[in-house]
Amino acid sequence: MLIQQISSAQNPKIKELLQLREKSRIRRETSLFVTEGMREFRQALDSGYDVISLFICREIAPSFQAPSNKGTLYEVTPALYSKIAYREGTEGVIAILKAREHRLENITLGSNPLVIVLESVEKPGNLGAVLRTADAVGADAVIVCDPLTDIYNPNIIRSSLGGVFTNQIAASTSEEAHTWLIDNNISILTAQLQDSVLYYQAKMANPTAIVLGAESEGLSGFWREKAHQKIMIPMVGKLDSLNVSVSAAILCYEALRQREKQ
């Protein structure tokens, strides 16, 4: 790996790094993205992502061993690292990686798939938290329909703790996702309050897709009409909705419970 020293924030590579971190348009145009932290970097590497550049602060990460033949290594000063780091505690490691195409046809399903479908979820932190849940329950895939944020948003990578790299993810329209689910004989359960049964009364032990919408709008009429069954989480307080990531966790663990009983 080629090693270069950088101390100035005006260096073109530093400017490229900051643009990729801050602008989704640049990430789309270049098919590159930024990740921070030792854990996230290792997960990306273990998942086969291609490394373009590595930025290391040796004063913070003196023992870090860069993978051989993996892009260019830039050693930066502590002062410069403090300017380019997105958050504290990232262990002195920042990387530029090659993005992947997240298409439905690239998903490989197991014999009894569990799929999470998110419609128009806008907040990166919510999507990241759902990806953590997907990893925890061993979901086959997460499908992001009509996305309002890109998969490689730094807040998604951070809040998912690297779940962006450990899960199979696809981005598509709702129509494309519905066709794919039907073609793969996956039952569609939509989370909504209207005309629904309690979630633990629904059958989730067989191939299942749990479909959730954003808290503000809920699911569109499209998914409400396409549901094989509508399910709800009981709400006994004065509020009528949970954070989408909390809802996803409750429903996915019920699916896991039912499958473990088989």
Backbone hydrogen bonds, N-H to C=O, Kabsch-Sander energy under -0.5 kcal/mol:
donor,donor_aa,acceptor,acceptor_aa,energy
2,L,71,G,-0.6
4,Q,73,L,-2.5
6,I,75,E,-2.6
11,N,8,S,-1.3
14,I,11,N,-0.7
15,K,11,N,-2.1
16,E,12,P,-2.3
17,L,13,K,-2.2
18,L,14,I,-2.3
19,Q,15,K,-2.1
20,L,16,E,-2.4
21,R,17,L,-1.9
22,E,18,L,-1.9
23,K,19,Q,-2.4
24,S,22,E,-0.5
27,R,23,K,-1.7
28,R,24,S,-2.5
29,E,25,R,-2.6
30,T,26,I,-2.2
31,S,27,R,-1.7
32,L,27,R,-0.7
33,F,97,L,-2.0
35,T,95,A,-2.3
37,G,93,V,-2.7
41,F,37,G,-2.1
42,R,38,M,-2.6
43,Q,39,R,-2.3
44,A,40,E,-2.3
45,L,41,F,-2.5
46,D,42,R,-2.9
47,S,43,Q,-1.6
48,G,45,L,-1.6
49,Y,44,A,-2.5
52,I,50,D,-0.5
52,I,96,I,-2.7
53,S,96,I,-1.6
54,L,72,T,-2.7
55,F,94,I,-3.5
56,I,54,L,-0.5
56,I,74,Y,-2.8
57,C,92,G,-1.9
58,R,56,I,-0.7
60,I,57,C,-1.1
61,A,57,C,-2.8
64,F,61,A,-1.1
66,A,64,F,-0.7
70,K,67,P,-0.8
72,T,52,I,-1.7
73,L,2,L,-3.2
74,Y,54,L,-3.8
74,Y,72,T,-0.5
75,E,4,Q,-3.0
75,E,73,L,-0.5
76,V,56,I,-2.6
76,V,74,Y,-0.6
77,T,6,I,-0.9
81,Y,77,T,-2.8
82,S,78,P,-2.2
83,K,79,A,-0.7
83,K,80,L,-0.8
84,I,80,L,-1.7
85,A,81,Y,-2.2
93,V,90,T,-1.4
94,I,55,F,-2.1
95,A,35,T,-2.8
96,I,53,S,-2.7
97,L,33,F,-2.6
97,L,95,A,-0.5
98,K,50,D,-2.4
99,A,31,S,-2.8
102,H,100,R,-0.6
103,R,101,E,-1.0
106,N,103,R,-1.4
107,I,104,L,-1.7
109,L,107,I,-0.5
115,V,208,T,-2.6
116,I,141,A,-2.3
117,V,115,V,-0.5
117,V,210,I,-3.0
118,L,143,I,-2.9
119,E,212,L,-2.7
120,S,118,L,-0.6
120,S,145,C,-2.7
122,E,120,S,-0.5
126,N,123,K,-0.6
127,L,123,K,-1.8
128,G,124,P,-2.8
129,A,125,G,-2.0
130,V,126,N,-2.1
131,L,127,L,-2.0
132,R,128,G,-1.5
133,T,129,A,-1.8
134,A,130,V,-2.7
135,D,131,L,-2.0
136,A,132,R,-2.2
137,V,133,T,-2.4
138,G,134,A,-0.7
138,G,135,D,-0.6
139,A,134,A,-2.4
140,D,114,L,-2.5
141,A,114,L,-1.0
142,V,168,Q,-2.4
143,I,116,I,-3.1
144,V,142,V,-0.6
144,V,170,A,-3.3
145,C,118,L,-3.3
145,C,143,I,-0.8
146,D,172,S,-2.6
148,L,121,V,-0.8
153,N,150,D,-1.8
156,I,153,N,-1.1
157,I,153,N,-2.0
158,R,154,P,-2.5
159,S,155,N,-2.5
160,S,156,I,-2.0
161,L,158,R,-1.2
162,G,157,I,-1.6
163,G,160,S,-1.2
165,F,162,G,-2.0
166,T,162,G,-1.0
167,N,163,G,-1.5
169,I,167,N,-0.6
170,A,142,V,-2.2
171,A,102,H,-2.6
172,S,144,V,-1.9
177,A,173,T,-2.2
178,H,174,S,-2.5
179,T,175,E,-2.2
180,W,176,E,-2.2
181,L,177,A,-2.4
182,I,178,H,-2.4
183,D,179,T,-2.6
184,N,180,W,-1.4
185,N,182,I,-1.8
186,I,181,L,-2.4
187,S,185,N,-0.5
187,S,207,P,-2.2
189,L,187,S,-0.6
189,L,209,A,-3.1
190,T,188,I,-0.5
190,T,229,Q,-2.0
191,A,211,V,-2.6
192,Q,190,T,-0.7
192,Q,231,I,-2.6
196,S,193,L,-0.7
197,V,230,K,-2.5
199,Y,232,M,-2.5
201,Q,198,L,-2.5
202,A,198,L,-0.6
202,A,199,Y,-1.1
204,M,202,A,-0.7
208,T,113,P,-2.2
209,A,187,S,-3.0
210,I,115,V,-2.7
211,V,189,L,-3.1
211,V,209,A,-0.6
212,L,117,V,-2.8
212,L,210,I,-0.5
214,A,119,E,-0.7
214,A,218,G,-0.6
218,G,214,A,-2.9
224,R,220,S,-1.8
225,E,221,G,-2.1
226,K,222,F,-1.5
227,A,223,W,-1.0
228,H,188,I,-2.3
229,Q,188,I,-1.7
231,I,190,T,-2.9
232,M,197,V,-2.2
236,V,234,P,-0.5
246,V,243,N,-0.5
247,S,243,N,-2.4
248,A,244,V,-2.4
249,A,245,S,-1.8
250,I,246,V,-2.4
251,L,247,S,-2.4
252,C,248,A,-2.6
253,Y,249,A,-2.2
254,E,250,I,-1.4
255,A,251,L,-2.0
256,L,252,C,-2.3
257,R,253,Y,-2.3
258,Q,254,E,-2.4
259,R,255,A,-2.0
260,E,256,L,-2.1
261,K,257,R,-1.0
262,Q,259,R,-0.9
